[in-house]
Amino acid sequence: MDLLATISIGQGGLDEVGAFARERLGGTAKRAFIISNKKVFGLYGKRAEASLRRAKFATSFALCGDGERYKTLRSAEKMLAAMAAAGIERTDAVISLGGGIVGDLGGFAASIYLRGIRHIQVPTTLLAMVDSSVGGKTGVNAAFGKNTIGVFHPAAGVLADVDCLRTLPEREFVAGGCEMVKHAAIGGKKLLGRTLDYFSDRDSPGSALKLADLVRDNIAFKAKVVDQDPFEDAARTDGRSRKILNFGHTLAHSLEKVTNYRYFRHGEAVGYGILYAAELSKKTCDMRQKGCRIVVRCCAQRRRSAACCGHRASDGLRGIPIRQKEYFRITSDGPASGNRPPGHFVRQSDPSQNCFLHPRSIP
């Protein structure tokens, strides 16, 4: 499957979502059910509906809560009930208009409604454009972990209109930037260098064009990885496994869970997870200091992110699923020991040790 062929990236494309959906769905689809949230639908809902109606779709919609804590089975059930009330049939489709939470929830609802109907992603945040809308992962959170309920349900199409980023709050932009750093760190020196250049001088003339190019390259990179391993084969351990896209996510998911999904944006948590993983790679896998330093610089250029709010790292480690868990100690505010500066990560075999996330370990 050529995943990139199902994705449209451009400026002003939101007015063409109807034509795009008709092209991707064919003539049998009669209804388009939009899933969004109140804020995004207020900004773009009428434009999207008008475009879909021009393409001869009957439209209806349902709005979910804004925030990771609303990505639940309860929210999914509400979406499913609204879809049934709107008369959505097997030949129809769900249109997810919004960020990563909307896309995950909308894709999950589409995957289980009538045993699966088609799904179109219309991401409006940087994080959703470069990451969550591509690859078909859908799901909801549960008491026992983030994204632990879900299925692979690749979208029939993804339409990314970079003009939507003009209304994106700074904090959401930072969150998406962290996912770009993730791709850059695993995608090679060229992408890493361009990402660092962009975030080092975001306000310069021509930065909007640089961002549009980076969005395209991030989507292309992820699509290439997913094409080679669409369902994240558990047996694969090579460098082209889809697992590489989980870089930074082990600690990230646990940070989100132990704060009840109320403190960190997903991308912010990924940013801290990247720094954590980079330090571990340097200490345990002989990652070159230069490579680690570039990743840290890239993260530091994301501007303001959420602080760690005083949570102990051991709290975060408790949120990591057993299959992923390794135990590490993060040194507290004490003197350097040997060639180890204070506030950095070291391997720790005893999970009972008290662990602190020291501020100096995070730029």
N, C-alpha and C positions, 0 to 999 in steps of 0.2 A: 504493500500500500504506500502510495506517495502522499504522506500526510500533508506536506507543504502545499500540495495542489488543492487542498480543501480550505485553505486559509487565505483571506483577503486582508491586506494591510494597506492603509492609505490615510488620506486626510479628507474629511467631509463625507466619509462612507456611510455614516449613520442614516442619511437620507436615502441610501440605496439598499437598506437592509431587506426591504420587501423583494426587490429584484434578486438579491443574493439568495434569500431563502427559497424563492421560487426555483432558481437555478439548481440549488442543492437538493431540494425536496421533490422536484418534478410536479406534474400537473394533478396528482392524486390528492395532495394535501389541501384541505379546505379551510382548516382552522389553525390559527397560531395562538398559543397560550403563552403570554409573557409572564415570567417570574422576575421580580425586581424588588427593590426596597423603596420606601417613601421618598428618600432624598434623590436617588438616581431617577426614579420614575418622574418626579417633579421636574427634573432637568431635561430628560430625554424621552419620556414616555410618549408624549403626543406626537413627536417626530417619528418615532419608531412605529407607532400605530398607524399613522397616516401613510407611511411608506408601505407597510404590510397590506393595507387596504387597497392601495393603488395596484398591488400585485394580486388582487382578488382573494386575499385571505380575510376571513371573519376573525376578529380579534377579541380576546378577553384577557384578563390579567388577575394576578394575586400578588400581594406584597408581603414580604417576610421582614422580620426584625433586622436591624442594622447592628451586627456584631457577631463575633464567633460563638457567643453563648446561645445564639438562636439557631445554630446549625445542628439541629436535633431531630430525632424521630418524630417528636411532637410537631415541629414545624413542617416536616415532610408530609405528615398525615394531613395537615391543613391544606397544603398545596394540592395533594391528591384529591381531597374532597372538593376543592374549588374546580379542579380539572374535570371531575365527574359532573359537577353541576353545570359546567359550560358545555357539556356534550362532546368532549374531546374523544376522538376515535383513534384506532390503530394507525390510520393513514396520516393523522395530523402530527403536530410537532410542538415542542416546548422551545421558547426563545428565552434564554437567560440574559437579562440586560442588567449588568452591574459588575461588581468585583468578584473576588474569589469565593466568597461565602455564597453569593447568589448563584454563581456557576456550579459550585459543588452541590448545592441543594437542588437547583433546577435539574442538573444532570442526573442526580440520584432519583428524583421524582420521575423523570422521563424513563429511567432504566427499569423501574418496577411497575409503572402504571400500565395496565393491560399487558403485562409481561414484556413491556419495552416498546416505547415509541421514539421517534427521532428527536434530536436535540440540536439546536443552533446556539452557539456561544457568541454573545456580543459584549466583550469585556470593556469596561469603562475605567478601570484602574490600571496603573502600570504593572502591578504584581499579576493581575489577571491576564493582561496582554502577553507578558513575556513568559509566564509560567503556568498558572493553574488552568487556563482555558485550553491548553494544548496537551493532548495525550490521553484524554478519556478517563482520568481518575475522577470518580464521583464518590460522595459519601457524607456521613454526618458523624458528629462526636457522640461519645457515650460516657457513662460514669467510669468505665474501665479504660478509657483512652481516646485520643484524638484520631479521627478518621478510621476508627476500628469497625465501623459498619459502612459498607459501600461496595461498589462493583466497578469494573472497567466498562465504560460505555462511551466509546469515542463519538465526539460530536460529528454530525453530518457536515458541519461547516463552522468556521470561526471568522467573524468579521471584526477586525480591530481598527477603530477610527482614532488615530492619535490626537485628533482635535479635542477629544473628550478629556485629555490630560490637562487642558487649560483650566478646568474647573476643579482639579484634584487638590485637596488640602495638602499642605506641606508634609504632614505626618504620614499620609497615605503614600505620597511620592517617595519619602524615605523608605517606607516598607517595601515598595516595589524595587527601589534601588538596591536593597539587600539581596533580593533574588537575582538581580543583574550581576552583582558581585559574585554570587554563587556560580552562575554560568561562566563568568569570566575566569574564575579561579580554576575551574575544571575544563574550560574550553580552549586554553592555550594562551601563550604570551601575547599574541596580537590582540585578541579580544580583551584580555586583562589590561593591557596598556591603553587601549582606546577608552575603556570604561573608567580607568583612573583619570585620564585626561579630561573626560567629560565632567566627572564629579568634582574635579579640581577647579573647573572654570565654568560652572553651570550658567552664569549670567552673561557670558560673552556673546557678541553678535554671532549668529549662525548656530547657536547651541540647540535651537529647536530642530534644525535639520540633522544635527549630530544625534540627537535623541531619537528621531524617527529612524535613522539608519541603525542605531543600536537596538531599537525594538525589533526591527526586521531581522537583524543578525541573531538576536537572542531567540526569537521564534524559530528561525531556521536551524539553530544549533539544537534546541530541544526536540524539534521535529525529527531531525536526523537520528538522535539517540533513541527516541521512541520507536521510529520505524524499524530499528534493528532489534528491539526488545519490547514489543508493544505491551506485554502483560507482566513485565518485570519477573522474568524467569528466576525462581528461587535458586536454581542450580548454577546460575551464571555468576562468575566472580571476575570476569575479564574487564578490561578498561572500557569496553563499549556496553556493558550492562546498564540497564536503566537505573540500577541502584546508585550510580554516581550522582544522579539528580537529587539524592537524599542528603547530599553533603550539607552539614550544618543542622539537619533536621532532628537528630536524636535528642540533643539538649533542647532544641527549639520547642518541640512538641511537649516535652516535660515542663518547661517553663510556662507554657500556656496553660497546661493542665493544673499545675499547682497554684496558679493564680486565678483559677476558675474562668479562664478566657476573658477576663475583665480588665487586664492591665496592658498586655502586649498586643500590638498588631502582629499578625503572623510573620510578616517580613522582618519586623524588629527582633523577634525571637530568633529568627534564622540568622540575623546579623551576629547576635551573640553566639549562636551555635557555630557559625563559621570561625569566629575567633577562637573558640574553645577547640574546635577540630584542628585548626591550624597549629595551635600550641601543642596539642597532643601529637600531631604529625612531626613537629620539630623535635619533640622530646623522645618519642618512641619509635619513629620510622625514619629518622635521620633526614627529615625534610630540610632543605637548605635554608639557612637564615635569611638569605636574600628573598627567596620565594615567600617565606612567611611574612617578611617585612612589607612586601608589596601588597599582599592580601590585607594586612592590618591597615596600611595606608589607604587602600581602597575603601575599607569599611569606615575609616575615620572621616573620609570626605562625604559621607552620607548626610552630614549635618546632624541636627538634633534627633536623637532617638530616645526611647524610654529608658530610664535608669533601671537598675535591678531592684530597686525598692526594698533593699534590706533582706531579701530572701536568702536563705542559706543554700549553697549549691547542693547539699544533701537533700534538700526539699525537691530540687529539680531532678536529682538522680532517682528519687523514689517514683517519679512519674514516667521513667523510661521502661518500656516493656522488657520483660525478662530476656527475650531473645536478642535484644540489642544491648543489654546492660553490661558495661564494664565499670569498674570502680576506680575512681581517681580522687586524689586529694588535691585541693587548691590551697596553697600555703596562705596562712593568715598574715597579718601585718607584723612580720618579724624580720630579723636581719637576714641578709643573703647567706646562703649556705653553699660553699664551694663556688661553682660557676652558675648557680641558680639565683636569680634576683628574686626579691620578695614579690608575692602576688602572682606567681606563675604556676602552671599546672605540672604536677608530677604524678607518676603512676603510684597507685596505692592499692595493695591487695586486700586490705582490711576495710570492708564497707562500714564498719562501726565508727571509724574515725570521724571526728567533727569536721565538716567541710564548709568553707566560707568562700563566697565569690567576692574576691577583693577588688576594690575599684581600680587599682592600678593594673589589673590584668585586662582591662577593657579601655580602649582609646576613648 
